Amino acid sequence: MPTMLKLLLRDLGLLALTLLAVGWSHQLQLSGSGLMWPSAILAGVLLTVVGYLGHEWGHLLGALAGGSRVELPQKLLAVFLFKFDSDRNNRQQFLGMSMGGFIASGLVLVILGLTLSMQFWTDRIALGLVVAGVIATFILEVPGAWRVYKGAPLPHGAAFVGNDTPA
């Protein structure tokens, strides 16, 4: 099982690779290279993945700040950064974990808004995909958090574990 340090190093490595890919893509566009489009798509997708990981780290930091019990993934290539234990954590911990991800998504949008240049196709692609991801987050995650806030039980499945959910 990966440790939190290994996950952090993985994601920092991906961030470094992404920044190199973005710079490379910008240079290819400025030079008029035929590789501009493949590099713009690749770098735009990598920026989107980094944005998703920022969202996930926000969830994890929100969970840890509230003293939540979480399970780290079995592999470094897991879809979710962690699983939230719905049976051992309470409503407040769930809401703190949820808010961490929402706040991180907002910060990702602000950072991208301040640093991306719409002159570059990479940046346009990344911003479009990240905005689509934030909309998907709003549709998929906010209603569940709202239901828990209003008194519904904590969810199980997908990114959640509990006594009735296999890890």
C-alpha positions as CSV (number, residue, x, y, z in Angstrom):
1,M,0.0,0.0,0.0
2,P,1.4,3.4,-0.9
3,T,2.1,5.9,1.9
4,M,0.9,9.5,1.8
5,L,4.5,10.5,1.0
6,K,4.6,8.3,-2.0
7,L,1.3,9.7,-3.2
8,L,2.5,13.2,-2.7
9,L,5.7,12.5,-4.6
10,R,3.8,10.9,-7.4
11,D,1.5,13.9,-7.8
12,L,4.4,16.4,-7.5
13,G,6.2,14.5,-10.2
14,L,3.1,14.6,-12.4
15,L,2.8,18.3,-11.7
16,A,6.5,18.8,-12.8
17,L,5.9,16.7,-15.9
18,T,2.8,18.7,-16.7
19,L,4.5,22.1,-16.4
20,L,7.2,20.8,-18.8
21,A,4.6,19.6,-21.2
22,V,2.8,22.9,-21.1
23,G,6.0,24.9,-21.7
24,W,6.8,22.5,-24.6
25,S,3.4,22.9,-26.1
26,H,3.5,26.7,-25.9
27,Q,6.9,26.7,-27.7
28,L,5.6,24.4,-30.4
29,Q,2.6,26.7,-31.0
30,L,4.8,29.8,-31.1
31,S,7.1,28.1,-33.6
32,G,4.2,26.9,-35.8
33,S,5.2,23.3,-35.5
34,G,2.9,20.5,-36.8
35,L,3.2,18.9,-33.4
36,M,1.3,21.8,-31.8
37,W,-2.1,20.1,-31.7
38,P,-1.0,16.7,-30.2
39,S,1.1,18.5,-27.6
40,A,-1.7,21.0,-26.8
41,I,-4.1,18.1,-26.3
42,L,-1.7,16.1,-24.2
43,A,-0.7,19.1,-22.0
44,G,-4.3,20.2,-21.7
45,V,-5.3,16.8,-20.5
46,L,-2.4,16.6,-18.1
47,L,-3.4,20.0,-16.6
48,T,-6.9,18.6,-16.2
49,V,-5.6,15.5,-14.4
50,V,-3.5,17.7,-12.1
51,G,-6.6,19.8,-11.4
52,Y,-8.5,16.6,-10.5
53,L,-5.7,15.6,-8.2
54,G,-5.8,19.0,-6.6
55,H,-9.5,18.4,-5.9
56,E,-8.7,15.0,-4.4
57,W,-6.0,16.4,-2.2
58,G,-8.4,19.0,-1.0
59,H,-10.8,16.2,0.0
60,L,-8.0,14.4,1.8
61,L,-6.8,17.5,3.6
62,G,-10.3,18.3,4.6
63,A,-10.8,14.8,6.0
64,L,-7.5,14.8,7.9
65,A,-8.2,18.2,9.3
66,G,-11.4,16.9,10.8
67,G,-9.7,13.8,12.2
68,S,-11.4,11.4,9.8
69,R,-10.3,7.8,9.2
70,V,-9.4,7.2,5.6
71,E,-7.9,4.4,3.6
72,L,-5.1,5.0,1.2
73,P,-5.2,3.1,-2.1
74,Q,-3.6,-0.3,-2.7
75,K,-1.8,1.0,-5.8
76,L,-0.3,4.3,-6.9
77,L,-2.5,4.3,-10.0
78,A,-5.9,4.2,-8.1
79,V,-8.7,6.4,-9.3
80,F,-9.3,7.9,-5.9
81,L,-6.6,9.3,-3.7
82,F,-8.2,7.8,-0.7
83,K,-11.4,6.2,0.6
84,F,-13.5,7.8,3.3
85,D,-14.7,5.4,6.0
86,S,-18.4,6.2,6.3
87,D,-18.9,3.9,9.3
88,R,-16.1,5.3,11.5
89,N,-16.5,9.0,10.6
90,N,-19.4,11.3,11.5
91,R,-21.5,13.8,9.6
92,Q,-19.2,16.8,10.5
93,Q,-16.1,14.8,9.3
94,F,-17.9,14.0,6.0
95,L,-18.9,17.6,5.5
96,G,-15.3,18.8,6.2
97,M,-13.9,16.2,3.7
98,S,-16.5,17.4,1.1
99,M,-15.7,21.1,1.6
100,G,-12.0,20.4,1.3
101,G,-12.5,19.2,-2.2
102,F,-14.9,22.0,-3.2
103,I,-12.5,24.6,-1.8
104,A,-9.6,23.0,-3.7
105,S,-11.6,23.0,-6.9
106,G,-12.2,26.7,-6.5
107,L,-8.5,27.3,-5.9
108,V,-7.6,25.3,-9.0
109,L,-9.9,27.5,-11.0
110,V,-8.4,30.7,-9.6
111,I,-4.9,29.5,-10.1
112,L,-5.6,28.5,-13.7
113,G,-7.5,31.7,-14.3
114,L,-4.5,33.7,-13.1
115,T,-1.8,31.8,-14.9
116,L,-3.3,30.5,-18.2
117,S,-3.2,32.6,-21.4
118,M,-6.0,32.1,-23.9
119,Q,-3.3,32.8,-26.6
120,F,-2.4,29.1,-26.3
121,W,-4.5,26.2,-27.3
122,T,-3.1,24.1,-24.4
123,D,-4.5,26.6,-21.9
124,R,-7.9,26.8,-23.7
125,I,-8.2,23.0,-23.7
126,A,-7.2,22.8,-20.1
127,L,-9.6,25.5,-18.9
128,G,-12.5,24.0,-20.8
129,L,-11.8,20.5,-19.4
130,V,-11.3,21.8,-15.9
131,V,-14.5,23.8,-16.0
132,A,-16.3,20.7,-17.3
133,G,-14.8,18.8,-14.4
134,V,-16.0,21.4,-11.9
135,I,-19.5,21.2,-13.4
136,A,-19.4,17.4,-13.1
137,T,-18.3,17.8,-9.5
138,F,-21.2,20.1,-8.8
139,I,-23.6,17.6,-10.3
140,L,-22.1,14.5,-8.8
141,E,-20.8,15.6,-5.4
142,V,-22.7,18.7,-4.2
143,P,-26.2,17.0,-4.0
144,G,-24.8,14.1,-1.9
145,A,-23.0,16.6,0.5
146,W,-26.2,18.6,0.7
147,R,-28.3,15.5,1.5
148,V,-25.8,14.6,4.3
149,Y,-25.9,18.2,5.6
150,K,-29.7,17.9,5.8
151,G,-29.6,14.6,7.7
152,A,-29.2,11.8,5.3
153,P,-26.8,8.9,6.2
154,L,-23.3,9.0,4.9
155,P,-22.8,7.4,1.5
156,H,-21.2,4.0,0.8
157,G,-19.6,2.8,-2.4
158,A,-17.1,4.3,-4.9
159,A,-14.9,6.5,-2.8
160,F,-16.3,5.4,0.5
161,V,-15.7,2.3,2.6
162,G,-17.6,0.9,5.6
163,N,-18.5,-2.4,7.2
164,D,-20.7,-3.3,4.2
165,T,-18.4,-2.0,1.5
166,P,-15.3,-4.0,0.3
167,A,-12.1,-2.0,0.5
